[in-house]
Structures are given as structure tokens and as C-alpha cells.
Amino acid sequence: MTPSSASPASGSLRKLGASDLEVFPLCLGGNVFGWTADETASFAVLDAYTDAGGNFVDTADAYTAWIEGHQGGESETVIGKWVKERGNRADVVIATKVSQHPEYPGLSGANIKAAADASLRRLGTDYIDLYYTHFDQPEIPVEEIIGALDELVRAGKVRHIAASNITAERLQESLDFSDREGLARYVALQPHYNLVSRDTYEGALQELASRTGLAAVPYFALAAGFLTGKYRPGATVDSARAGRAAQYLESERGPKVLAALDEIAEAHSAAVPTVALAWLAAQPTVTAPIASARSLEQLPALLAVADLELTEQELDRLTAASA
């Protein structure tokens, strides 16, 4: 199979770094597939996302190994079944990751290649569009990691490579090795980045991404649900991630950000999560924030980021509130 050049809603697509991939400005997170969204709900969300012009789906081989009775790979399996039933593989950019699957832990060269083959089987495809190292392992030389990833690219099993949860120093070392040896080079970076978690990415990593042409595809774009606006003092939210999201209310930053989001959302007649995603999408180097939906009701507010452009004053207001 080979990817098609035709894409839905091509006018709204963004180029992913130096790659030939063009992606929708909202990457659909697959972490809920096979977890809080069963197969039927997952298919419905995926259908609605692609019907609206979306084409970028993110998963990992470890999703959902943390659930009792699961082994990891459940999300990939759901996506693979959906793609097979819809016959749309060439129209969807699929990103997955390696290093955290219980049976394929780490970033040794042999494990990277074995894990990729396992992901391909679960996804029911013969190529992965974007393959991330999920969590860096500083004890593994970048030469071994990049070497294995390059083999996958040369074999046609992976189109492009990327990194997540990595330091600026290791990222620079990896890019330098790729450039020096003429091997596959990271085209994207998946950092933890949102309005209430800015410190990990802003600074050295963001500057490196900007300087080297890497596309940022931030995860936890809605801070585990906090930036949806559902979490307020005294409110009880039925969510598997409620504990993590509610912790942002305990900081000074959280309530300030919610107040600014409320004000700007009202001005645009937009939903709070749409505004939070629009701020992130407007940040330097960011190509497509990742957000997940476990039901059809949650999806429209995410998709709307493609059509919402905040003013400089509104972006500055949110940036100041989250400082």
C-alpha cells in the first residue's frame, strides 16, 4: 500500500516539519480507544473526525497496558480494525510509538525493530507514517536508536521518525548523528505542552525545534481534561483522568487560565477547549495539538480549532494568565 496524495479538506492541512506529510491542525489522540471508548464508540469518533476533514491519528504500542487484563496494543488494534473496515489507509496519517510496551520495552535496536513489526501487525498495515521513540533512554547510544529507525525507513516500514519525552541535548545529538551519517532524521517532536504546563517545552526544546525545522505535536494539550473547563471548584467530574485534571485547580495558575479562557470563549461564542487548543496551535513550532474524545459529544469542540484564530491581544491575555 502507498499513501495517497489526495486528502480531505486539503486547504486546512499543515505541513509536518520537513516531511511530505500534510496533517489536520488537530491530531486525534488514540489513548482512549479500547479504554474509556469501546470499539463501537472509537469507530464513531474516528468516523466523525475524518468526515470533518481530520486525517492525523496518534497512538502508541503501550496503549492501554495500564488497564487490568490488557496487554498493550489495544488502541492500535482498534485503529487497525477501523482502517480495514473503512478501506481508508492511504487517507489517514497514523502515528505510533515504541519503548513502553510490556513485551517490547526500551530502545535497543533489536527491540525497536521487533516492536515496529508488532505494531504493523496490530494496525493491519505495512507502513507507519510517523514512528516516535516514546520515552528516551539516555543509556542507549543515539547511534543505535537512529540506526534501527533508519533501517525501518529504508525497509519501507516507516515513512518518518520522531521523538517524544527527550531532552534538548539528546535531541540535538540525534539530529547531528543523522545529518553526519545521512540517516533518517527526526521530523517531529511530541512534548508535554499546554496552557498550564509550559515549562517542559518552552526554552531549549522549543528553540531547538524552531532552529532545526521540527514540528511540535503536543500531548496533554487539554491538560488531562482540565482545559475543557469542566473542572471547577466544588464540581465532580466522572472521568478516569479526574484526579490528574483537578490538581490544576490547586495552583494559582489554573483558575487564572480558566478565567481568561471563559472570557475569550464568550467573545467568540466558542467552547473553552477550542480556545485552549487555539492558543496552543498558534505557538511557535506547533503544527497540531493532540486531543482525544471518548464520545461524539466531545469531538466538535476539538475540531473547531481548525476554524478559530485568536487575536494577538487574546493570545497575549492567555499567555500572561498562564505565566
Secondary structure by P-SEA (a helix, b strand, c coil): cccccccccccccccccccccccccbbbbcccccccccaaaaaaaaaaaaaacccbbbbcccccccccccccaaaaaaaaaaaaaaccccccbbbbbcccccccccccaaaaaaaaaaaaaaaccccccbbbcccccccccaaaaaaaaaaaaaaccccccccccccaaaaaaaaaaaaaaccccccccccccccccccccccaaaaaaaaabbbbbccccccccccccccccccccccccccccccccccaaaaaaaaaaaaaaaaacccaaaaaaaaaaacccccbbbbbbccccccccccccccccccaaaaaaaaaaac
